[in-house]
Amino acid sequence: MIDKFKAKFVEESLDNVNDLEEALFALENDMQSKELIERIFRAMHSLKGGGAMFGFNHLSEFTHHLENIFDQIRNNKLEVTNDLISLTFSAVDEIKYLLDKGDLTEEEDLEEFNSLMEKIQAFLHDDGAPSVSHKTSSSNAVDDNSDSKIYLISFIPRENLLQNGTNPLFLLDDLHALGDGHSIVFTHKVPPFDALVPDYNYCFWQIILSTSEPVNEIKDVFIFVEDECDLSIEEVGKGSFKLTPPIEKLIESARQANSLIKSSELKILLNKVDKKEDNKSSQKAKSGTNKQKTQLKEHKISSIRVASKKIDELVNLVSELVTTQAQLSVYAEKKGDSDILTLAENVQKLSRQLRDNAFEISLIPMQSELMRFQRLVRDLSKELGKETEFVIEGGDIELDKNIIEHLTDPLLHILRNCVDHGIETPEERVAAGKSPKGNIYFKAYYEGANVMIEVTDDGKGIDVNAIKAKAIKRGLIHETDELTQKEIMDLVFTSGFSTRDTVSDVSGRGVGMDVVRKKIAEIRGEVTIDSQVGQGTTITLRLPLTLSIIDGLLLKVGFNKYVVPISSIEKIYSLAKEQLRDSFNRVVVIDNTQIPYVDLRDVFKEEKQETTNIQMVLIRHENKRLGLLVDEVLGEHQTVVKPMGRYLQRHEVISGASVLGDGSIALVVDTNRIFQFSGGNNSGKNN
């Protein structure tokens, strides 16, 4: 059971790390933002508390010192600098590693951990800042603030507190981070040295704290140890706290008597507030409590965390339901029973709604992955001595999680090339009349049933002449070959092709863009390049929304059935035999528009048959249109796309298969590839 909770902690911690990293990027552009500093502090606080509870001792210790840095920034004792942000980014990497590995045991890991800890502690000691809480002193004072309250906190941990990795001193630091106060430690239960048990806790504490934070913030400090201690939080006054001689005497008396300070005695010493003001504050607190109770009563859970495996199982079950529904429809048509037909139609409607809901659940925003891309651009730019800004548009676009998983590596390759090949050094950019800082634009948007992703840089661009010369040298093409600019650009996707003559840690090995095309093709997507020398390069990815179920049009060609995605279909025409006979160069004129076409009998090697009327399905891809000649259009079909076997998985225009209601198989046509197969680069033109 503990492993289950530990895994949940790691998953939630990774969310905290992503939030932390996102806040760091924002802080780099706005170093004075109190909101961002507070956000970073809270993320570290959550990581530290959970880490101690679940045995991530190195993580808890590490984030504690980081938290101290940002605590001092919150209190205007340190300033945010570029060096601090770079150090914190390095710390984020270490936190991810600690969440993956747990406590470190390898010597190399420990050396790296200790080295980073030394840098953090050195940063804390700069400008005279201490490495532990700096707010505890014998004479603390804060500005008189009517919103501040004084609390007496009694914290009595049980003996086994240390055994789950909790360090009570860290909790005291967290308390003092909320305001000003004084800690009193009681040590009379500590046994003689010979009787000491190393992992037992014998001390307990009382803390007098003045803070403007709500009492829930104090409770949150102890959220991970509330079942392992006796905790009391009592309000004893208002305003600022000063350690006056009478209070010092009260503390000393309690220590000598080995007994806790009584809140009533402390109240008498602190009670200098006018009774009317006190009553007013009491009413305000009461009102706030009532409001909080109302909010708690009205609170509803708006979202839940679900394991990825469960979503996959749900989608698979829905896919099977769609197939079963198709079988029911076929059975109802055969029987001709009106009641069964009505039932089949209702099941079809319900299965379609369930399908849509299941897919909405499986969609996740791209923003979840964009942080690592932003980090890559930042770190690689610094490594190469370049200045680059990464601009994101459409990060809230949602995609099937399986597509996003396959998309990460291609996008990493593309962005690495943008920074290394595309963006120039500041000196080169200034010499070219550009701003010293380069830009990489990431844009995602919907286009029909597809998601388009454009990655654009304003760098040096791609020289088609250089690509052609390199391809000739490599023997990929001949000098006499006449190629269009697009065909030359496509050479970039050839395995092993690189314009670099030298190999670096970043590029030049001839791997990358061929991997991009291969990975994108595996998820039924496409990748294209457009570039202008001196102005930059745009790489465009066209991706399907989902891989599992599509709305398709069922067609018959010869003795076989095929499915074409409805999202790519524009119209369906019925052609007379004479129209094709009078056509020239496989172009037919319909409504004064020239439309190129391809006969699917030729594509799938089916025998020719004489027929009077021929049906043509007009498909569109970008600005291109192409007609598909088929024998018969059978109707709309919810298609559960299954992967192909090894004999057909390399077929040029087939992307999957589907089981029909009668048990037969229909092959799914990839309309994007059929344009390439047919050479259908012409768009319909008006006469």
C-alpha positions in Angstrom: 0.0 0.0 0.0 2.8 2.4 0.9 4.3 1.9 -2.6 1.0 3.0 -4.1 1.0 6.2 -2.1 4.7 6.7 -2.9 4.0 6.4 -6.6 1.2 8.9 -6.3 3.5 11.3 -4.5 6.1 11.0 -7.3 3.4 11.7 -9.9 2.1 14.8 -8.0 5.6 16.0 -7.4 6.4 15.9 -11.1 3.4 18.2 -11.5 4.9 20.5 -8.9 8.3 20.4 -10.7 6.6 21.3 -14.0 4.9 24.2 -12.3 8.2 25.2 -10.7 10.0 25.1 -14.1 7.2 27.1 -15.7 7.4 29.8 -13.0 11.2 30.0 -13.4 10.9 30.7 -17.1 8.4 33.5 -16.3 10.7 34.8 -13.5 13.6 35.1 -15.9 11.6 37.7 -17.8 10.1 39.4 -14.7 12.6 39.1 -11.8 10.6 41.4 -9.5 7.4 39.4 -9.6 6.4 38.6 -6.0 3.7 36.3 -7.3 6.2 34.1 -9.2 8.6 34.0 -6.2 5.8 32.9 -4.0 4.7 30.3 -6.5 8.3 28.9 -6.6 8.5 28.9 -2.8 5.2 27.0 -2.4 6.3 24.3 -5.0 9.5 23.7 -3.1 7.7 23.6 0.2 5.3 20.9 -1.1 8.2 18.9 -2.5 10.1 19.1 0.8 7.2 18.0 3.0 6.2 15.1 0.8 9.8 14.0 0.3 10.3 13.6 4.1 7.1 11.7 4.5 7.8 9.1 1.8 11.5 8.5 2.5 13.0 10.9 -0.1 15.5 12.2 2.4 18.0 13.7 -0.1 15.1 15.4 -1.9 13.7 16.9 1.4 17.2 18.2 2.4 17.9 19.6 -1.0 14.6 21.4 -1.4 14.8 22.8 2.1 18.0 24.8 1.3 16.5 25.9 -2.0 13.4 27.0 -0.2 15.6 29.1 2.2 17.0 31.0 -0.8 13.5 31.9 -2.1 12.4 32.6 1.5 15.1 35.3 1.7 14.0 36.6 -1.7 10.4 36.9 -0.4 11.7 38.9 2.5 13.8 41.2 0.3 17.1 39.9 1.7 18.3 38.5 -1.6 17.7 39.5 -5.2 16.8 37.4 -8.2 19.7 37.2 -10.6 20.5 35.2 -13.8 23.0 33.2 -11.8 20.3 32.2 -9.3 17.9 31.2 -12.0 20.5 29.1 -13.7 21.4 27.5 -10.4 17.7 26.8 -9.7 17.3 25.2 -13.2 20.2 22.9 -12.3 18.4 22.1 -9.1 15.2 21.2 -10.9 17.2 18.7 -12.9 18.5 17.2 -9.7 15.0 17.1 -8.2 13.8 15.1 -11.2 16.7 12.7 -10.8 16.0 12.3 -7.0 12.3 11.6 -7.7 13.3 8.9 -10.2 16.1 7.3 -8.1 15.1 8.0 -4.5 18.0 8.5 -2.0 21.4 8.3 -3.7 23.9 5.5 -3.0 26.3 5.7 -6.0 29.5 7.7 -5.3 29.3 9.6 -8.5 25.6 10.6 -7.8 26.5 11.7 -4.3 29.5 13.8 -5.5 27.2 15.7 -7.9 24.6 16.1 -5.3 27.0 17.5 -2.7 28.6 19.8 -5.3 25.2 21.3 -6.1 24.4 21.6 -2.4 27.6 23.5 -1.9 26.7 26.0 -4.6 23.3 26.5 -3.0 24.7 27.0 0.4 27.4 29.3 -1.0 24.6 31.4 -2.6 22.9 31.6 0.8 26.0 32.8 2.5 26.6 35.6 -0.1 25.8 39.1 1.2 26.0 37.7 4.8 22.8 35.7 4.4 22.7 32.7 6.8 22.0 29.2 5.5 19.3 28.5 8.1 16.3 30.5 9.1 17.3 34.1 9.7 14.2 35.4 11.3 14.6 33.8 14.8 16.3 36.2 17.2 16.2 37.3 20.8 14.6 40.6 19.9 12.4 40.2 16.9 10.1 43.0 15.7 7.9 43.7 12.7 6.0 46.7 11.7 2.8 47.2 13.6 0.1 45.6 11.4 -3.5 45.3 12.5 -3.8 42.2 10.3 -1.1 40.3 12.2 -2.0 37.9 14.9 0.2 36.2 17.6 -0.1 32.5 18.1 1.2 30.1 20.7 2.1 26.9 18.9 2.8 23.7 20.9 4.5 21.0 18.8 5.0 17.7 20.7 6.3 15.1 18.2 6.1 11.4 19.0 9.3 9.4 19.4 9.0 7.7 16.0 8.8 11.0 14.1 12.4 10.8 12.8 11.8 7.3 11.4 9.8 8.5 8.4 12.5 10.9 7.4 11.0 14.1 8.9 13.4 16.7 10.2 11.5 18.8 12.9 14.0 21.6 12.5 12.8 22.1 8.9 9.3 22.5 10.2 10.5 25.2 12.6 12.1 27.0 9.7 8.9 26.8 7.8 7.0 28.4 10.7 9.5 31.3 11.0 9.1 31.8 7.2 5.5 32.8 7.9 6.4 35.7 10.1 8.4 36.7 13.2 8.7 34.8 16.4 10.6 32.8 19.0 11.1 29.1 19.4 11.4 27.4 22.8 12.9 23.9 23.0 12.2 21.5 25.9 14.9 18.8 26.3 14.2 17.4 29.7 13.1 14.1 28.2 16.4 13.5 26.6 17.9 10.4 28.3 21.6 9.9 29.3 23.9 9.2 26.3 24.1 5.5 26.9 20.3 5.2 26.7 19.9 7.3 23.6 18.2 5.6 20.6 19.6 7.4 17.5 16.3 7.5 15.5 14.1 8.5 18.4 12.9 12.0 19.0 13.0 13.3 22.6 12.5 17.1 22.2 9.4 19.2 21.9 8.8 22.8 21.1 6.7 25.9 21.7 6.7 28.7 19.2 5.4 32.2 19.7 4.7 33.5 16.1 3.4 36.8 14.8 2.1 36.5 11.3 -0.5 38.0 8.9 -1.0 34.6 7.2 -4.2 32.7 7.9 -4.1 29.9 10.5 -4.5 27.3 7.8 -1.0 28.3 6.6 0.4 27.3 10.0 -1.5 24.0 9.9 -0.1 23.3 6.4 3.4 23.3 7.9 2.4 20.2 9.9 0.3 18.6 7.2 2.6 15.6 6.8 3.1 14.9 10.5 -0.3 15.7 12.0 -0.8 12.0 12.9 2.6 11.8 14.5 2.5 14.6 16.9 0.3 16.5 19.4 -0.3 20.0 18.0 -2.0 23.0 19.5 -2.3 26.4 17.8 -3.9 29.1 20.0 -4.3 32.8 19.2 -3.0 34.8 22.1 -2.8 38.4 20.7 -2.7 40.8 17.8 -0.1 42.9 16.1 3.6 42.5 16.2 5.6 40.4 18.7 8.4 41.7 20.8 10.4 39.5 23.2 10.0 41.8 26.3 11.6 41.0 29.8 8.2 39.8 31.2 7.9 37.3 28.4 11.5 36.2 28.7 10.8 35.6 32.4 7.7 33.5 31.5 9.7 31.4 29.1 12.5 30.8 31.6 10.1 29.7 34.3 8.5 27.2 31.9 11.9 25.7 31.0 12.8 25.3 34.7 9.5 23.7 35.5 9.7 21.5 32.4 6.1 22.5 31.6 4.5 24.2 28.6 3.7 27.9 28.7 0.0 28.4 29.4 -1.8 30.5 26.7 -3.7 32.4 29.4 -0.5 33.6 31.0 0.9 34.7 27.7 -2.3 36.5 26.8 -2.1 38.7 29.9 1.3 39.8 28.9 0.4 40.5 25.3 -3.0 42.0 25.9 -2.4 45.6 25.1 -4.9 45.8 22.4 -8.1 48.0 22.9 -11.1 45.8 23.7 -13.2 47.4 21.0 -10.6 46.7 18.4 -10.3 43.2 19.7 -14.0 42.6 19.5 -14.0 44.0 15.9 -11.2 41.6 14.9 -13.1 38.8 16.6 -16.2 39.5 14.6 -14.2 39.7 11.4 -12.6 36.3 12.2 -16.0 34.8 13.0 -17.4 36.1 9.7 -14.4 34.7 7.9 -14.9 31.3 9.6 -18.6 31.3 8.6 -17.7 32.1 5.0 -15.1 29.4 5.0 -17.6 26.9 6.2 -20.0 27.9 3.5 -17.3 27.5 0.9 -16.4 24.1 2.2 -20.1 23.1 2.1 -20.4 24.2 -1.5 -17.1 22.8 -2.7 -17.3 20.2 -5.4 -14.5 18.1 -6.9 -13.9 19.5 -10.4 -11.3 17.1 -11.6 -9.8 13.7 -10.7 -6.4 12.1 -11.4 -6.7 8.9 -13.4 -4.0 6.4 -14.3 -3.0 6.5 -17.9 -3.4 2.7 -18.1 -7.1 3.0 -17.1 -7.7 5.5 -19.9 -6.1 3.1 -22.4 -8.3 0.3 -21.2 -11.4 2.6 -21.5 -10.5 3.5 -25.1 -9.9 -0.1 -26.0 -13.3 -1.2 -24.6 -15.1 1.6 -26.4 -13.3 0.4 -29.6 -14.6 -3.1 -29.1 -18.1 -1.7 -28.3 -18.1 0.2 -31.7 -17.2 -3.1 -33.5 -20.0 -4.9 -31.6 -22.4 -2.2 -32.5 -21.6 -2.6 -36.2 -22.3 -6.3 -35.9 -25.7 -5.5 -34.3 -26.6 -3.1 -37.1 -25.8 -5.8 -39.7 -27.9 -8.3 -37.8 -30.8 -5.9 -37.5 -30.8 -5.2 -41.3 -30.8 -8.9 -42.1 -33.7 -9.6 -39.7 -35.7 -6.6 -40.9 -37.4 -6.3 -37.5 -38.3 -2.7 -36.9 -37.9 -3.0 -33.1 -34.4 -4.4 -33.5 -33.5 -1.7 -36.0 -34.6 1.0 -33.6 -32.6 -0.6 -30.8 -29.5 -0.8 -33.1 -29.9 2.9 -34.0 -30.1 3.8 -30.3 -27.0 1.8 -29.5 -25.2 3.4 -32.4 -26.0 6.9 -31.0 -24.9 5.9 -27.5 -21.7 4.3 -28.7 -20.9 7.4 -30.7 -21.4 9.7 -27.7 -19.4 7.3 -25.5 -16.6 7.2 -28.1 -16.5 11.1 -28.2 -16.4 11.3 -24.4 -13.7 8.6 -24.1 -11.5 10.4 -26.6 -12.0 13.8 -24.8 -10.7 12.1 -21.7 -7.7 10.7 -23.5 -6.8 14.2 -24.9 -4.1 16.2 -23.0 -2.9 19.7 -23.7 0.4 20.1 -25.4 1.5 22.5 -22.7 2.4 19.4 -20.6 5.3 18.8 -22.9 6.2 22.3 -24.0 8.2 23.0 -20.8 11.0 20.5 -21.7 11.1 22.1 -25.2 11.5 25.6 -23.7 14.2 24.3 -21.4 16.1 22.7 -24.3 16.1 26.0 -26.3 17.3 27.9 -23.2 20.1 25.6 -22.2 21.3 24.9 -25.8 21.3 28.6 -26.6 23.5 29.3 -23.6 25.8 26.4 -24.5 26.3 27.7 -28.1 26.6 31.3 -27.0 23.4 32.4 -28.7 20.5 34.5 -27.6 17.1 32.9 -28.3 13.6 33.6 -27.3 11.1 30.7 -27.5 7.5 32.0 -28.2 4.6 29.6 -27.8 1.1 30.0 -29.3 -1.6 27.4 -29.0 -0.1 25.4 -26.1 -3.6 24.6 -24.9 -4.3 22.6 -28.1 -5.2 19.0 -27.0 -4.0 15.8 -28.7 -4.3 12.1 -28.0 -1.8 11.2 -25.4 -0.4 8.4 -27.5 0.3 11.0 -30.3 2.0 13.3 -27.9 4.2 10.5 -26.6 5.4 9.8 -30.2 5.7 13.5 -30.9 8.3 14.4 -28.2 11.4 13.1 -29.9 10.7 14.6 -33.4 10.1 18.0 -31.8 13.3 17.8 -29.8 15.2 17.1 -33.0 13.5 20.0 -34.8 14.2 22.5 -32.0 17.8 21.4 -31.6 18.3 22.0 -35.3 16.6 25.5 -35.1 19.1 26.5 -32.4 22.2 24.9 -33.8 21.7 25.2 -37.6 19.2 28.1 -37.8 19.8 30.8 -35.2 23.0 32.7 -35.8 25.3 34.1 -33.1 24.6 37.6 -31.9 27.5 38.9 -33.9 26.4 37.2 -37.1 22.8 38.5 -36.6 23.9 42.1 -36.1 26.2 41.9 -39.2 23.2 40.7 -41.1 21.1 43.6 -39.9 19.0 41.6 -37.5 18.4 41.8 -33.7 21.1 40.1 -31.7 18.4 37.9 -30.1 16.9 35.2 -32.3 13.3 33.9 -32.2 11.8 30.5 -32.4 8.0 30.4 -32.8 6.0 27.3 -31.8 2.5 27.5 -33.1 -0.2 24.8 -32.8 -3.8 25.1 -34.2 -6.6 22.9 -35.5 -7.3 22.5 -39.2 -10.3 20.2 -39.7 -9.7 16.9 -38.1 -6.0 17.6 -37.9 -3.7 19.5 -35.6 -1.0 21.6 -37.3 2.3 22.4 -35.6 4.6 25.0 -37.0 8.1 25.6 -35.7 9.6 28.7 -37.2 13.0 30.4 -36.6 14.2 33.7 -38.0 17.7 32.4 -38.6 19.9 32.0 -41.6 17.5 29.7 -43.5 18.4 26.7 -45.7 20.4 27.1 -48.9 18.9 24.8 -51.5 22.1 25.0 -53.6 24.2 23.8 -50.7 21.8 20.9 -50.1 21.9 19.9 -53.8 25.7 20.1 -53.9 25.9 17.9 -50.8 23.4 15.4 -52.2 25.4 15.2 -55.5 28.6 14.7 -53.5 26.9 11.9 -51.5 25.6 10.3 -54.7 22.0 10.8 -53.7 21.2 12.6 -57.0 22.9 13.3 -60.3 24.1 16.6 -61.5 21.7 16.4 -64.5 18.7 15.8 -62.3 16.1 18.6 -62.4 14.4 19.0 -59.0 11.9 21.4 -57.7 12.7 23.4 -54.5 10.4 21.1 -52.5 12.1 18.0 -53.8 15.5 19.4 -52.9 14.2 20.3 -49.4 12.9 16.7 -49.0 16.6 15.5 -49.3 17.0 16.8 -45.8 14.9 13.9 -44.6 17.3 11.3 -46.2 19.0 9.0 -43.7 22.5 10.1 -43.0 22.2 13.5 -44.7 23.8 16.5 -43.0 25.1 19.8 -44.3 27.6 19.9 -41.5 31.2 18.9 -42.3 32.2 18.7 -38.6 30.6 16.7 -35.8 29.7 18.5 -32.6 27.9 17.4 -29.4 24.7 18.8 -30.9 24.7 17.9 -34.6 26.5 16.8 -37.7 26.1 13.1 -37.3 23.4 12.8 -40.0 20.7 11.7 -37.6 17.7 13.8 -36.8 15.4 14.8 -39.7 15.1 11.3 -41.1 14.1 10.2 -37.6 11.5 13.1 -37.6 9.9 11.9 -40.8 9.9 8.3 -39.7 8.3 9.0 -36.2 5.7 11.4 -37.7 4.8 8.8 -40.4 4.2 6.2 -37.6 1.4 8.3 -36.2 -0.1 8.9 -39.7 1.3 12.5 -39.9 3.3 14.5 -42.3 6.2 16.9 -42.1 7.2 19.6 -44.6 10.0 22.2 -44.8 9.8 25.7 -46.1 12.8 28.0 -46.0 14.3 31.2 -47.3 18.0 32.1 -47.1 18.6 34.8 -44.6 15.0 34.9 -43.4 14.5 31.6 -41.6 12.9 28.2 -41.8 9.4 26.8 -41.0 8.9 23.1 -40.3 5.2 22.1 -40.4 3.7 18.9 -38.9 0.3 17.7 -39.8 -1.1 15.3 -37.2 -4.4 13.4 -36.7 -6.4 14.1 -33.6 -6.5 10.5 -32.6 -5.2 7.1 -33.7 -7.9 4.8 -32.6 -11.4 5.5 -34.0 -12.3 7.7 -37.0 -15.5 8.6 -38.8 -15.0 7.0 -42.2 -16.7 6.5 -45.6 -16.9 2.8 -46.5 -16.1 2.1 -50.2 -16.0 -1.0 -52.4 -13.2 -1.5 -55.0 -13.3 -4.9 -56.7 -14.0 -7.5 -54.1 -12.5 -5.6 -51.2 -13.7 -2.8 -49.0 -11.8 0.3 -48.0 -12.4 3.2 -45.6 -11.5 6.9 -46.3 -11.6 9.4 -43.4 -14.7 11.6 -43.8 -12.6 14.6 -42.6 -10.7 14.6 -45.8 -13.7 14.2 -48.2 -15.2 17.2 -49.9 -17.8 15.7 -52.3 -19.0 12.6 -54.0 -19.8 12.6 -57.7 -21.4 10.1 -60.0 -19.6 10.1 -63.4 -20.7 8.8 -66.7 -18.4 6.5 -68.6 -18.1 9.1 -71.4 -16.7 11.7 -69.0 -13.7 9.6 -68.2 -13.2 8.6 -71.8 -13.0 12.2 -72.9 -10.6 13.1 -70.0 -7.0 13.9 -70.7 -4.0 13.1 -68.6 -6.3 11.8 -65.8 -8.0 15.1 -65.3 -11.8 15.3 -65.5 -13.8 18.5 -65.8 -16.7 18.9 -63.4 -18.6 22.2 -62.9 -16.0 24.0 -65.0 -13.2 22.8 -62.7 -10.3 20.5 -63.6 -9.9 17.7 -61.1 -7.1 15.2 -61.3 -8.1 11.7 -60.4 -6.7 8.2 -59.6 -8.4 4.9 -60.1 -8.2 2.9 -56.9 -8.4 -0.3 -59.0 -5.0 0.7 -60.3 -3.7 1.5 -56.9 -4.8 -1.8 -55.3 -4.1 -4.0 -58.5 -7.8 -4.9 -59.0 -9.1 -6.2 -62.3 -10.9 -3.7 -64.6 -14.6 -4.0 -64.9 -16.9 -2.4 -67.4 -19.5 -0.2 -65.7 -22.0 2.5 -66.9 -21.8 4.8 -63.8 -18.6 5.4 -61.9 -18.5 7.0 -58.4 -15.7 9.5 -57.6 -14.9 10.6 -54.0 -13.2 14.0 -54.1 -10.6 14.4 -51.3 -8.7 17.5 -50.3 -5.3 17.9 -48.8 -4.1 21.5 -48.1 -4.8 23.3 -51.4 -4.8 20.1 -53.4 -7.8 18.1 -54.6 -7.9 14.6 -56.0 -10.7 12.3 -57.2 -10.7 8.7 -56.1 -12.6 6.4 -58.6 -14.4 3.6 -56.7 -16.9 0.9 -57.7 -19.4 1.7 -54.9 -19.9 4.0 -51.9 -21.4 1.9 -49.1 -22.0 4.6 -46.5 -20.7 6.2 -43.3 -18.8 3.9 -40.9 -17.4 4.3 -37.4 -14.0 2.8 -38.0 -11.9 1.2 -35.2 -8.4 1.5 -36.7 -6.2 -1.5 -35.9 -2.5 -1.6 -36.8 -1.4 -3.6 -39.9 0.4 -6.9 -39.8 4.1 -7.0 -40.9 3.1 -7.9 -44.6 1.1 -4.7 -45.1 2.5 -2.2 -42.6 4.8 -0.8 -45.3 2.1 -0.4 -47.9 2.3 3.1 -49.4 -1.3 4.2 -49.0 -2.7 1.9 -46.3 -2.5 3.1 -42.6 -4.6 0.5 -40.8 -7.5 -2.0 -40.9 -10.9 -2.3 -39.4 -13.2 -5.2 -38.6 -16.7 -4.7 -40.1 -20.0 -5.8 -38.6 -20.1 -8.9 -40.8 -16.6 -10.0 -39.8 -14.9 -8.9 -43.0 -11.9 -6.6 -43.1 -11.8 -3.1 -44.5 -8.4 -1.4 -45.1 -8.0 2.3 -44.1 -6.7 4.6 -46.8 -4.2 7.3 -45.9 -5.3 10.2 -48.1 -2.2 12.1 -47.4 0.0 9.3 -48.8 -2.3 8.7 -51.8 -1.5 12.2 -53.0 2.2 11.4 -53.0 1.6 8.0 -54.6 -0.5 9.5 -57.4 1.7 12.5 -58.0 -1.4 14.5 -57.3 0.3 17.8 -56.7 -2.1 19.8 -58.9 -5.1 21.6 -57.4 -8.3 21.9 -59.2 -8.3 24.9 -61.6 -11.3 26.8 -62.9 -11.6 26.9 -66.7 
